[in-house]
Amino acid sequence: MTSLSKSIATSKEQKVVIRVKGLVKHYGTLVAVQGIDFTVKQGEIFGLIGPDGAGKTTIFHILGGVMAASEGQIEVLGNSPRDARSSIGYVPEQLSLYLDLTVAENLDYSASLRQVRPDLLQELRAKYLQLMGLEKYQDRLAGNLSGGMKRKLALGCVLVAKPQILLLDEPTTGVDPVSRREFWDDLAAIASEGVTIVVATPYLDEAERCNRIALIQQGAIQQIGTLAQLRDSIGCQRLEVRTTQIRVAENILREQLNTSNSKITDIQTFGDRLDILVKNTDLGEPEVRNILNQHQLESTSIKISQPTLENVLVTRLRSLGNEPEFMPFPRIKSPLHRRKTTVPAVTGVPRSVSKDSANHGNKPTDIAISTAKLSKKFGNFQAVKDLDLAIHYGEIYGLLGANGAGKTTTIKMLCGLLGATFGTITLAGETGNLRSRELRRRIGYMSQKFTLYDDLTIIENLQFYCGVYGIPQPLQRQKIDWVLRTCGLVGKEKLLTGKLPGGWKQRVAFGASVMHEPEILFLDEPTSGVDPLARRQFWRLINDFARQGTAILVTTHYLEEAEHCNRLGFIVAGEMVIQGTPSEIKTAQPGKLLEIITDSTQLAANLLKTQLDPWRVSIFGDRLHLVLDQPNLEITEVQAILQTNDIKIQSLQQIPFSLEDAFISIVQRS
């Protein structure tokens, strides 16, 4: 049986089911897609990666038979996309669920539209409810599901029609890391049955799970390949540099970036490290070390790593001259004259790796945000329990957790938008009225839900927020111009905000929240739906504000970007379970993370999930990630399970925990 399934998989991989040649699509004079070519094989997960406006959604509409191409040949399952529609399942970015129907009713209605036989529907509904973990929620209204469950239900609604091809346009936007990993494991299982999946995602850690990836920019495909091929194509290696003076080190190394003989090609700042791309590690690593030593900067460590997919994308788009412009914020105020505060002692932080690991030379009392035993109840439901925080001016603190963990409730209490049930809050030295007009003008808040007015133009929104925050009239134009240039919207300021892509809306909302130069900035999932290049620019801006003394509390579901934070706190069911720098949290994980490559990835994953906790096993493209608490004993057992089932192990090695691996391990253990 195992050999048969392997031979079937091999034959499926060789069959091309989507063939695109010379595809062009224009809307009047605007050319959205310009002459692209690609093929997709049966059972393959094929990723489309690119910034907002690159043409991804247009390609999905054409492949799904929703609209016609202007030019080119498009073949899906041997037919035109329109004639193949009955075999295509399409999940758009904006889900088309019926929120006032239950999970079961949504599935039944979708099946009736596709004329699925009742007996087959019963079989498929049971199968996909089990696969997606929705069996217990059949009678729950779709509107009452979490974001991750809604995404899974939308996928189930197209799967009950047994499509041969799935088109998924940013299917996990706004979904927490645990649900995202479960979603992608589900996709791997579906692809192993021969279903072909084409997916667009702004999350590059997700894109690394695709069999092949196409990088697209301005309607043209720039490169197609496996993750390994794309990494190799840029001809660079990545250095992770950790030093006690990151800001100084970055400034010194950036001076070398544009010199003709330097081996350094890119520098990116993270919370507790610098990522540096070099053309040759044998020459680049000594160059970096020597530069730091010449300026009496002690390098804690320099580690050689593989480039990330973000490195590949940025390098490729930079070569085309498409990198967004970075403009430091035009500060009007003098550097913050911050009020020194006496803060209640922070005690009892559970499993705290480091209570004050990112002090950056600030005095212990130089604290912008603090809580002691902060709690919130809604009836009998405990949303936040005994939360202790101490966040300094100039610090970026990441509050991470799954959907429903209590992150947004915490931010609303800190902002004075929601009263606490118990505990104390100190904000910018104030412990009393957190809703005072004076205090609110010292705070910036960008909520998880888009807060600008869709029926106003971009410039009308920005002018409105200038008035709300009391920015003097002579200064408003300079602040607004900065937002427009940073967002790439110069000349488009009279567009209705509701007409903007999601990523552009987020950038405008960020600009609106910082124009008044807040001392404290709350960012609740600020980069949800933002493309990779804009996300990098976002974090340069966030770092710029922190370096000017702003205290920043940020939540995010994108754990690669959480590495930008100086410190992190993981919250589970309203309780803080661990705090520390990104490196400290990853190092603190029990057990080991193994990467295994076999000749039958899905079968190996299915077998191991029956023997281990399912969360310990996850599929990443053509390999497995496996968390083992006692690897010296358990590796032998894993090898025996696979060999008994005629699965050959091609590679087995220990790899470092990513922040996502650490997060999922912590949440599942808690």
Steps between C-alpha positions, in 0.01 A plus 500: 500500500781736587684428174179550302430839662855607424474402133168683468656813654790479256272479197288790628804719539581456132160610368456870417148620587545877463681645201535878454682656206522869409224603744417871474224687677436871473230727637486785252853641488607320819689175433442282809667183365759515225584186307561240771573128451479218756376145547370319808505123550238278657531472877735799518473797738603796287554838667451847350700755701521873441407845631152655490398585145736242345213328314440195720124543544455570128677170423266316738194655336620387157596148614162467675307600188366813669643730233657457157861570410580780257761283327670164539424131532362369830425133538354344815449122504523504121221759459448872520465623860132576441430145383698354792319697771311198633835345595644815661459614861573868563539661845539880458668725755159633607316188619151432365358317802145544627558621855140440612518132397668225701814318392294204379251723317779684318645168382159367393412817310835503316451135407151568367633775273748251353230228482692255718310173553359472857679169570833642380443819700466304824830325434688817398356714778610250765844474340574871485343588834736247657802615298445862603402437860149641457296192604410650838387827345247381239213681673689825567414806291777587256496856634602369844808313377857621549689633200685173451181294516331727244791445261477125548124504447541701177747237380261221597218666306694465174642156582157336534467538122817287454694756291813390318653847533495741796566873459570670834550876512673589831302234689651557847507880534428589863523138619712417805817286467350181644203510263724594207721198556195274528359655181821429306519144632145459368610634160789253489259213570262621226786534248619148581165375365577654161326837539703781344530816709595850384537737795592864553625604843669805652657272764838383373534228762184350346639536148796286606253211533417511127654249260584783261479877530451772237617852584279756326539877474306754292315227314812309394645180646861567593602152608359151561660221697512291814601667825851359467531626142384849595740517795791392282411749227596813697854376558509623861514363851349650813689597814312529829697754702428549869667788680425707806478818289277410207414856395864613492603184315227550239606860431865402461426206270256704287787737419673203335190387310555715192881488483634328189713237670261401779365144514187623683186522284218553753443580868181448696442575869314259727424526870817338629713457187600629157448292186772571246516359147853446367617380160754261648509388863873423489561869425183663634508358852859624571408837346204545735701386801791732416271803451339442840838448668642819344228698675550315831165322465510155648309250289321253725469254212493473121310200363486395133147410384310440177332804344127526560233528233464866598870548418434348158194715429660824618820432304305425183268801525783731601684401181192622309503832685174424680601537864266739687648834598593527867456846653576570866206660677509884487516575870377837616530445875833497676611158634254373755539647846356198663356499846683260733247278669485288807348171394341229715735208541458235231483166675397150423564505123452131412782321318671834441820455303593860576295765678712784369709359218468796264563795727738657246671704769179662629462549871268248672242776558502618137187299427222608266247218547456283806231278644471306822256209531294640212183294452181517295182296526198496270237333717650165598762511224852599607650675196818627672641370827764660727702655218827671601680718245784753512581661163769767470518810285692415183402133521298291253304240696308226318190353662433168327222246530244300307162648403300556818806496729421848635741724305246750364317512835831586668575781254149645541545509878841666467354763266215575738242367254399219735491497877700242694324263740803493728860620510686823431624675185764771477522674164749781431512567874121513537317250719167675530291619209628310195228662289615858552538716190856595591612137538330389180696756301818330623384159375467352151273203430461298183227243553472152355195609300555770241403827670503757219183611324441316173274772362762773546800552274849424624584865558165567671572217744847635574369854549234366736759322717719810504203681653425221749857501629528878506785534250547874430376605158844620372649155571223285355616516138848370583361207698245411231764520226714254696214249520426530128864456394560214742189318372583566133173691461623836373254609230237256628399688814148567367418130466229371731669306778253215456636441148855427620647147526521371857875550528480865391218562747719368780784733403270804499356394838851472644586848372184642656585344838849654525467848345472660845829340616362288784708403803325163512382309194263202497498297178246216485595275206621797292631298204208262447467457123804720427739375233859402591673814367255734672533293819877552500445875459241493782757358738768750403251772592408328827870470586549867415228601746641274772846649455353845554366380836146382422383198699331255263274207581416291194300185433551287192417157360807511278771352720789572265425869549470452876878452485515880458384547861751561778296285736201270465226375727296190412145507634285185515135509614555844652813406698862592433702180467844623392687826437843573354693598191430296186830314543434427868155358426627273221792379710271426794297239310520146635598220265636526148360589157584252225468537123430174317489445125343175381380353171135533613444817703124480557496131587784554746312790662179297530681210665696712745190695604343172616799433725577853624301809599380632160639850566851352513486406130465755221560499123723765340501442123696179444611453862368447851564697818489281809519615865640234734547546875741207533664479157769251602229246576224605261704529179549123497124451539426744217745324269344162583145626428600633159713200399225255602270679254756495218569874521861590428666775702711711266615756756465552875655795681445724799408860417450802728151586622336781305285740698191336345618157616559642848161673508308187400695287747427744784130536414445125463686414821304767689 
